[in-house]
Amino acid sequence: MLTRFTSLETIVSHILLFDSDNNTRTALNEVIRGEIPAPVLTADTCPHALEQIRNHSVTLAFCQLGDQNDDALELIQQINTLNPHIVTILLVPEETTIGTKRILQSGAHFFLHAPTTPQEIIQLTHRALQHALLLQPAVESEPKQDDGFSDIIGQSSSMQHLFTMITRLADDGESTILIQGESGTGKELVAKAVHLNSPRRNANFVPLNCAAIPDELLESELFGYEKGAFTGAINNKKGRLQHAEGGTLFLDEIGDMKPSLQAKLLRVIQEKEFEPVGSVKSIKVNVRIVAATHRNLEEAVAKGSFREDLYYRLNVIPLQIPPLRDRKDDIALLLEHFTQKFCTSKKRHIFTYSDQALNCLKRYPWPGNVRELENLVQRLSILHMGETVAPKDLPEKYLHEEVAPSLLTRFNEQGTTDFNSRVSEFEDRLILQALMQTGGNKKEAAELLNLKRTTLLEKIKKKQLDKALNKLENQSGL
Ligand SMILES: Nc1ncnc2c1ncn2[C@@H]1O[C@H](COP(=O)(O)OP(=O)(O)OP(=O)(O)O)[C@@H](O)[C@H]1O
């Protein structure tokens, strides 16, 4: 299994429809039955609904609020007390006299305003079932051994290749491995998966970031020290190497290690022994070394800042993690993964991303890779209040990539340029971009551009931008 996602069908037991009106119940029943292969239960009173819940295992409950009565709110509260794993959807009719505050405080997981369309019902049902998946109590079965793969999200061909490489290494617990990739691509996750899939999995995985510890402390941290080795060394202390005995030592940012330590590490790899700082007695170790770096070690070797012999010793099995901009197919999956993770931990509704927002994020070059994407989603999970993230909800840097670079490139290629036509082109792009971001809503686009709506309409007409917008939308499949 390469990702965390499980088939929804496997978790749906029953769906409950609560509505005192027979006609709406039947209509809702038809829409849901056509889409979800799960038995549907119905109830027209609160006691009947609760009885259904006691007698059946229910995954999802639709509760229709009356125009004048609040039975559905009462029912949701009782469901939450009876079984908090049931996901509730409150259907709110337009004419209801029940106040918004009470509705919002009902404890429902999702809201749907009626009248609505079958598409909206289906979409929300799928979202609610995704949510149900997260609320499922852990199935009591044999604890499955963690292989580290479930934490690494990726379905692009380059990530699949990486997973295959890790699996192939499974039986080999000896050869050193060098993981290369830009910062934030998941090098530590991969190192952990290598460890968990090797025969060393029952011993320790010990990480050490060589760039995070000052040079003078790194040696004693790695090799340990003997009492009296330096001022303050009042007792013997084991280093990370010894803590990793039988297991794996993960040396992150190995390219930052100073040359004298590189020599000592080389000896560990070759002779499988070392001396703690201040000791003359050698200690034997049985540790697999997995190293990682975001630097180009070949260049460092050429410059003389990294030992060539150590480089070849480390690089027995090279693993390259591609940057996120080269595997844009993974972006949607990563967004979904982190959104579920953060929303669940903050106990808030899971939001989705509009196609336009996803397109913006796919165009962005992600210099900070998956770590940057994770931080963006964490920020949205705190600040974003709506159900769908639109481009306007994204920080500005995710929006403007497409305008400036393309103009500059063409300016450089041509050597000369016509100022007026270039300014007009720039204006077209800004207007189109605003229209794309607002899903074609001209009023909102005018607000984004800080223009009067009438001025924007005039420009769109004069420049015939409506046609260009249609073309763009068709191209990006919006
Ligand atoms: N494919 C992935 N799936 C899920 N989470 C990921 C993935 N890649 C990276 N992450 C997350 O991104 C963050 C950075 O990952 P990690 O520390 O492994 O990267 P790194 O390449 O070692 O970074 P650095 O070089 O800066 O140490 C972590 O929170 C990690 O969980």
The ligand as an ORCA input file, in Angstrom:
! r2SCAN-3c Opt
* xyz 0 1
  N       6.218     12.276      0.250
  C       5.868     12.799      1.433
  N       4.700     12.451      1.987
  C       4.299     12.989      3.167
  N       5.019     13.876      3.871
  C       6.196     14.254      3.366
  C       6.689     13.729      2.133
  N       7.888     14.291      1.884
  C       8.142     15.111      2.912
  N       7.135     15.105      3.795
  C       7.037     15.916      5.030
  O       7.784     17.095      4.770
  C       8.552     17.447      5.911
  C      10.025     17.421      5.544
  O      10.431     16.076      5.366
  P      11.922     15.571      5.718
  O      12.412     16.188      7.002
  O      11.938     14.087      5.615
  O      12.674     16.248      4.491
  P      14.220     16.341      4.230
  O      14.394     16.129      2.763
  O      14.950     15.416      5.171
  O      14.487     17.869      4.581
  P      15.895     18.547      5.022
  O      16.868     18.310      3.898
  O      15.521     19.991      5.148
  O      16.278     17.891      6.310
  C       8.212     16.450      7.001
  O       7.206     16.989      7.833
  C       7.704     15.250      6.227
  O       6.797     14.516      6.996
*
